[in-house]
Amino acid sequence: MSSRLEQLELLRSTARELRQADEFPTWLLSEFEAILEHPDRYTREAALLERLLAEIRDYDPYAGMGCFGGGTSTATIQATLREILQK
């Protein structure tokens, strides 16, 4: 597991990449960026943040749609985000 500072930098760089790629839903990106606005609130959620990063990196807009079985769906990412934000 990465250090707290490394994890925050990974979160920030991932958010930048998502904004630039313009393929990630903006409504999910807003929730993701809310974590970055107040990182101290989520210091106990390191494992969930690691999972979120993995899910976002594996994001596929077509996940769960018929023959496109790979990748992580928006529903999965949204569930993880809500789990983090509700703690």
C-alpha positions as a Markdown table, in Angstrom:
| # | Residue | x | y | z |
|---|---|---|---|---|
| 1 | Met | 0.0 | 0.0 | 0.0 |
| 2 | Ser | 1.3 | 3.5 | -0.8 |
| 3 | Ser | 2.0 | 6.2 | 1.7 |
| 4 | Arg | -0.7 | 8.8 | 2.4 |
| 5 | Leu | 1.1 | 11.5 | 0.3 |
| 6 | Glu | 1.6 | 9.1 | -2.6 |
| 7 | Gln | -2.0 | 8.1 | -2.5 |
| 8 | Leu | -3.1 | 11.7 | -2.6 |
| 9 | Glu | -0.9 | 12.5 | -5.5 |
| 10 | Leu | -2.2 | 9.4 | -7.3 |
| 11 | Leu | -5.8 | 10.7 | -6.7 |
| 12 | Arg | -4.9 | 14.2 | -8.0 |
| 13 | Ser | -3.1 | 12.9 | -11.1 |
| 14 | Thr | -5.9 | 10.5 | -11.9 |
| 15 | Ala | -8.4 | 13.4 | -11.6 |
| 16 | Arg | -6.3 | 15.5 | -14.0 |
| 17 | Glu | -6.2 | 12.6 | -16.5 |
| 18 | Leu | -9.9 | 12.0 | -16.3 |
| 19 | Arg | -10.6 | 15.7 | -16.9 |
| 20 | Gln | -8.3 | 15.7 | -19.9 |
| 21 | Ala | -9.5 | 12.4 | -21.4 |
| 22 | Asp | -13.1 | 13.7 | -21.4 |
| 23 | Glu | -14.4 | 10.1 | -21.4 |
| 24 | Phe | -15.3 | 9.8 | -17.7 |
| 25 | Pro | -18.8 | 11.0 | -16.7 |
| 26 | Thr | -18.6 | 14.5 | -15.2 |
| 27 | Trp | -21.1 | 13.7 | -12.5 |
| 28 | Leu | -18.8 | 11.0 | -11.2 |
| 29 | Leu | -15.7 | 13.1 | -11.6 |
| 30 | Ser | -17.4 | 15.8 | -9.4 |
| 31 | Glu | -17.9 | 13.2 | -6.6 |
| 32 | Phe | -14.3 | 12.0 | -7.0 |
| 33 | Glu | -13.0 | 15.5 | -6.8 |
| 34 | Ala | -15.0 | 16.2 | -3.6 |
| 35 | Ile | -12.6 | 13.7 | -1.9 |
| 36 | Leu | -9.6 | 15.8 | -3.0 |
| 37 | Glu | -11.1 | 19.0 | -1.6 |
| 38 | His | -11.1 | 17.5 | 1.9 |
| 39 | Pro | -8.6 | 14.7 | 2.0 |
| 40 | Asp | -8.2 | 14.8 | 5.7 |
| 41 | Arg | -11.8 | 13.6 | 6.1 |
| 42 | Tyr | -10.9 | 10.3 | 4.4 |
| 43 | Thr | -7.6 | 9.3 | 6.1 |
| 44 | Arg | -9.2 | 6.2 | 7.5 |
| 45 | Glu | -10.5 | 5.1 | 4.1 |
| 46 | Ala | -7.1 | 4.2 | 2.6 |
| 47 | Ala | -8.3 | 0.7 | 1.4 |
| 48 | Leu | -11.4 | 2.2 | -0.2 |
| 49 | Leu | -9.4 | 4.9 | -1.9 |
| 50 | Glu | -7.0 | 2.2 | -3.3 |
| 51 | Arg | -10.1 | 0.3 | -4.6 |
| 52 | Leu | -11.5 | 3.4 | -6.1 |
| 53 | Leu | -8.3 | 4.2 | -7.9 |
| 54 | Ala | -8.2 | 0.6 | -9.3 |
| 55 | Glu | -11.8 | 0.8 | -10.4 |
| 56 | Ile | -11.3 | 4.2 | -12.1 |
| 57 | Arg | -8.2 | 3.0 | -13.9 |
| 58 | Asp | -10.2 | 0.0 | -15.1 |
| 59 | Tyr | -13.2 | 2.1 | -16.1 |
| 60 | Asp | -14.9 | 1.2 | -19.3 |
| 61 | Pro | -18.0 | 3.1 | -20.5 |
| 62 | Tyr | -19.3 | -0.1 | -22.1 |
| 63 | Ala | -18.8 | -2.3 | -19.0 |
| 64 | Gly | -21.8 | -4.5 | -18.3 |
| 65 | Met | -23.3 | -4.0 | -21.7 |
| 66 | Gly | -23.8 | -7.3 | -23.5 |
| 67 | Cys | -20.7 | -8.6 | -25.1 |
| 68 | Phe | -18.5 | -5.9 | -23.6 |
| 69 | Gly | -17.9 | -7.7 | -20.3 |
| 70 | Gly | -14.5 | -6.2 | -19.3 |
| 71 | Gly | -13.8 | -3.1 | -17.3 |
| 72 | Thr | -15.5 | -1.4 | -14.4 |
| 73 | Ser | -18.9 | 0.2 | -14.8 |
| 74 | Thr | -20.0 | 3.6 | -13.6 |
| 75 | Ala | -22.4 | 1.9 | -11.1 |
| 76 | Thr | -19.5 | 0.1 | -9.4 |
| 77 | Ile | -17.4 | 3.3 | -9.2 |
| 78 | Gln | -20.4 | 5.2 | -7.9 |
| 79 | Ala | -21.0 | 2.6 | -5.2 |
| 80 | Thr | -17.4 | 2.9 | -4.0 |
| 81 | Leu | -17.6 | 6.7 | -4.1 |
| 82 | Arg | -20.7 | 6.7 | -2.0 |
| 83 | Glu | -19.2 | 4.3 | 0.5 |
| 84 | Ile | -16.2 | 6.6 | 0.9 |
| 85 | Leu | -18.2 | 9.8 | 1.1 |
| 86 | Gln | -20.8 | 8.5 | 3.6 |
| 87 | Lys | -18.1 | 7.6 | 6.2 |
